[in-house]
Structures are given as C-alpha cells and as structure tokens.
C-alpha cells in the first residue's frame, strides 16, 4: 500500500489508450453547444456493447479531461448516433453512459433507429426505461439530424451529423499525442535544468587552476547541451503550433474549433513556460559562469602571486646578504657592479609584480567576489617592490660614499707617502746650517699647504664620515696608518 501511495499519480494520456482511441467508439469533435458546452459524440459502432468496461471508462475519462475546466464545468452534451442500430443498442449505450460517465452532464441527444419498427420500440422503451438510466439530465430522442440542428448549430457538428465542422480522427489523435509529448518534453527539460541548477549551486569552487579549468569546461559543455535541448523543445512546440493552425493558414475561410483553439492555447502556454524557464536558467547560469570565471581568475592570480613573491623574496634575501661596503676602491667598485647586476636581475620580477598588482586592482574594480583576498596581495606586492627599490637606493648611496672616501683615503695615503719621501730626501748636512734648515722648512711648509687639496685639513672629521658607513668589523685601520 505504501508503495502505491508513493507512486506518482499521472493522468491518462493518449499514448496509454491509443488502441482504444483508434476504435473511434467515442470522439471529442471540438464542437460546442450554444452555451459553450463540449460535445462528445458516440458514432455508430457495431460492437459498442462488446467494448470492455475498462476501455470504455478510460476513453470517456480521457475525453472529458481535455476541455478546459471552464468549459467542462458547463457540462457535456452527449450525442448518441444509433440510426442504423436497434433499440437494444440505444438502451445499452444509455445504460453504460449513465453508469460510467465521469463528467458533468448537461444534455443527452439520441438519434434513434431509422427503421420504423425500431423507432417505435425506441419511443416505447425510452418512456418505460427512462428512470432506469438514472440520468438527472434530459434525454432527447431525435428522428433525424435535422432535428438535432434545432438544438446545435451546424458549424459545431461533423459532416456525419449534417454539420460543417471539419474533423479527422487520425489527425486528432496525432495532435493529442504531439501535444502531450511536447508537454512531457517541457516538463523533462525543466527538471533537467532544475537538476543542473541544483548541482551548480552545490558545487564547491576548486582550489587550483587545473581543477577550476576542468570544472568550468565541464559545466560549460553541460550548459551547451541543455541549451541545445531547449532549442529542440522550442522547435518542437513551434512546429506543433504550425500544424494545429494549418487549416487556417491554408484557407482564410477556415476556423479552428474551440477544442483546437484550446490546443493552440495549451501549446502557447507550454512555449511561454519553456521561455520563462530558459530565462530563469540563463540568469542563474550567467551568475554561476561569472563566478567560475572569477574563480579561475583568482586561481591564476594566486598562482602568479606565489611565483612572483618567491622571486622577490629571493631578491630581498640576496640583497640582505650584501652587507660588505668594501675596504678599497677596487672592492667597492666590484660591489657596485654586483649591486647593478642584482638590480638588473630584479627588473623582470619587479615588472611582473607591478603588472600583477595592476591586474589585481582591475579584478577588484570589476567587482570580483574575492576582493578581501586580492587586495592584501596587491598591497604586499607593492610593499616588497618598494622595499627592494629603497634598499637598492640605500646600497648605492652607501657604496657611493664608501667609494668616495676610499678614493680620498688613497689620495691621503699617497700624500703621506710623498711627505715621508720628502722628509727622507732631506740631507742631514743641509740642515746643519741656518740657510739649509730654512730652505728645508720652506719645502715642508709648501708640502703641508697641499693637505687642503686632499681635504685633510681636519683628519678627525674625515674619520667620522668614514666611520659612519663602516661596519664594526672593518674599522679604519688604513686611515689610522695613513694619518699617523
């Protein structure tokens, strides 16, 4: 019982009873009464009494389910054509309809047997058995289709009943199966879109470039296939609509029956539903696709950030190792060349860092969902670049001062050596006389005057400048020796 209760309750569709419909013992021609009541006709059918009850009930239930609720609520008009049959067939038809008709009845018309004796029996029978039919609606016995025309307009009756309403049973079945197939297609398509949308909403964003690219590709492919399904469904509905409207298209004088107009409305409603479903899906897909693309942008940005930052960290580490400021002009010049090489080596990662920071800012300006993750990385990249630039400038400044001081130190050393040579070159005998001593003193004083040319007039200040840029390990031994 639980399994039965859990099964989906599905209304009958044409394909379920296609064989019974093809037997044509009951038809919904599309005609309507004066008040819009749908007409169901039971044409002449030799084996009507042999139709199994289940088949009869299924067909009648299906036919009464087709008109709109508004039309069905008016009540159905039944026309039973038994002109070539006997009273027994009339009686059997009325009894079966009274006992199993699932819809709301308004009127029952009976085209009684045309043969005189059967017509007489029918007149007597209807008086005797009317109460036995248990119908709460009038049963009107008619002698001919002309009598029927007094109740129902000819335009609402088929040619078999003397009317002008065009009706082809095979085409009717074809239209019904096509409409129901299209309805199922719309339902299935909507379910597929909903399932895919649910899968998308529950998808976790990957943490690396490759997985993100694979996910984006898979979702895009699936989306394309679903869009193709949607196009096919829309094409199916449009083709069906054209087929239903074909009589009007073919002839300006033709008119669609009320049932055919309802078929048109049904297909148009399904197409509108399909269009609304597609629009809703497209809106959701646009947001999801944007998020996947932004996720891929973020993963590329993060990957590039790790590579650039590693290169910059290595540069900063190498730069930090350049603590030596040199102990000679040659050494300082060598250090300057190494610093220049490091600066040139850092040019490419620095440009990449700046470019990546600009790219990150562009992502932020484009309303990327991961602003809180991107902005700190942009700040970090610019900070490291600024640190490297500032440290490089400091290194150049220090080495430049070191080079200048070492050059001065070399000049001072040369001056000291020249002075020592001058003193050593003075002959002792020459200094024994006042004149010789004065001459030697003049030469020495002239030499001392040249100290200003080498900025050695204040040795203490010179030492302080040099001491400011030296590390404790290499204090100015050469300077002390030169200026002793």
Protein Blocks (a to p, Z undefined) as FASTA:
>chain_A
ZZmmmpccddddfklmmmmmmnopaccehpacfkopacddddddfklmmpcfklmmmmmm
mmmmmpcfklmmnopcddddfklmcfklmmmmmmmmmmmpcbdcfbdcddddfbfklmmm
mmmmmmmmmmmnopabdcdddfbfklmmmmpcfklpcfknopabdcdfklmmmmmmmmmm
mmmmmmmmmmmmmmmmmmmmmpccdfbfklmmmmmmmmmmmmmmmmmmmmmmmmmmmmmm
mmmmmmmmmpmkbccdfklmmmmmmmmmmmmmmmmmmmmmmmmmmmmmmmmmmmmmmmmm
mmmmmmmmmmmmmmmmmmmmmmbgbjafklmmmmmmmmmmmmmmmmmmmmmmmmmmmmmm
mmmmnopaklmmmmmmmmmmmmmmmmmmmmmmmmmmmmmmmmmmmmmmmmmmmmmmmmmm
mmmmpcfklmmpmklmmmmmmmmmmmmmmmmmnopmbmmlmmmmmmmmpcfklccfklmm
mmZZ
